[in-house]
Amino acid sequence: MKTDWKIKDNRLTKEFVFKDFKESLIFINKVGDESETLNHHPKITNIYNKVTIELWTHTVDNITDLDYKLSEKIDKLIK
């Protein structure tokens, strides 16, 4: 699966599409584990087989290096 992170409204956003709901949930749990490791938590939206992730640093209401770091870790989960 190849998708690119986009910047929208001061957030990094990306949509991931999976085979089914179960695969989406497995991915979401992996994202949660990576988020806990960095103590940086994304907004995650799931509709059946689609997962949308938004990253931004709440304290500055903008994208920071921490968001890019988490986005890289998330990308590695699907490769």
C-alpha positions as CSV (number, residue, x, y, z in Angstrom):
1,M,0.0,0.0,0.0
2,K,1.4,3.4,-1.0
3,T,0.0,6.6,0.3
4,D,1.5,10.0,1.2
5,W,1.1,12.1,4.3
6,K,-0.6,15.4,3.5
7,I,-0.7,18.7,5.4
8,K,-4.2,20.0,6.1
9,D,-5.2,22.6,8.7
10,N,-1.8,22.3,10.5
11,R,-2.1,18.5,10.7
12,L,-0.3,15.6,9.0
13,T,-3.0,13.4,7.6
14,K,-3.0,10.0,5.9
15,E,-5.6,7.5,5.0
16,F,-4.9,3.8,5.1
17,V,-7.1,1.2,3.4
18,F,-7.1,-2.5,4.5
19,K,-8.8,-5.7,3.4
20,D,-11.4,-5.6,6.1
21,F,-12.3,-4.2,9.5
22,K,-10.3,-6.8,11.4
23,E,-7.1,-5.7,9.6
24,S,-7.9,-2.1,10.4
25,L,-8.2,-2.8,14.1
26,I,-4.9,-4.7,14.1
27,F,-3.2,-1.6,12.5
28,I,-4.9,0.8,15.0
29,N,-3.6,-1.2,17.9
30,K,-0.1,-1.2,16.5
31,V,-0.3,2.6,16.0
32,G,-1.4,2.8,19.6
33,D,1.6,0.9,20.8
34,E,4.0,3.2,18.8
35,S,2.1,6.3,20.1
36,E,2.5,5.2,23.7
37,T,6.3,4.6,23.2
38,L,6.6,8.3,22.1
39,N,4.0,9.6,24.5
40,H,2.4,11.3,21.5
41,H,-1.1,10.4,20.5
42,P,-2.9,10.8,17.1
43,K,-6.4,11.3,16.2
44,I,-7.6,8.1,14.6
45,T,-10.8,7.6,12.7
46,N,-11.9,4.2,11.5
47,I,-14.8,3.4,9.1
48,Y,-14.8,-0.3,8.2
49,N,-11.6,-0.9,6.3
50,K,-10.4,2.7,6.2
51,V,-8.2,4.3,8.9
52,T,-7.5,8.1,8.8
53,I,-4.7,9.4,11.1
54,E,-4.2,13.0,12.0
55,L,-1.0,14.1,13.7
56,W,-0.2,17.5,15.4
57,T,1.3,18.7,18.6
58,H,-1.6,19.9,20.7
59,T,0.5,22.3,22.9
60,V,1.5,24.4,19.8
61,D,-1.5,23.5,17.6
62,N,0.9,22.7,14.8
63,I,3.1,20.0,13.3
64,T,6.4,19.4,15.0
65,D,9.3,17.0,14.6
66,L,7.5,14.6,17.0
67,D,4.7,14.3,14.5
68,Y,7.1,13.5,11.7
69,K,8.8,11.0,13.9
70,L,5.5,9.2,14.6
71,S,4.5,9.3,11.0
72,E,7.6,7.5,10.0
73,K,7.0,4.8,12.7
74,I,3.4,4.4,11.4
75,D,4.6,4.0,7.8
76,K,7.0,1.2,8.9
77,L,4.0,-0.7,10.4
78,I,2.6,-1.3,6.9
79,K,5.8,-2.2,5.0
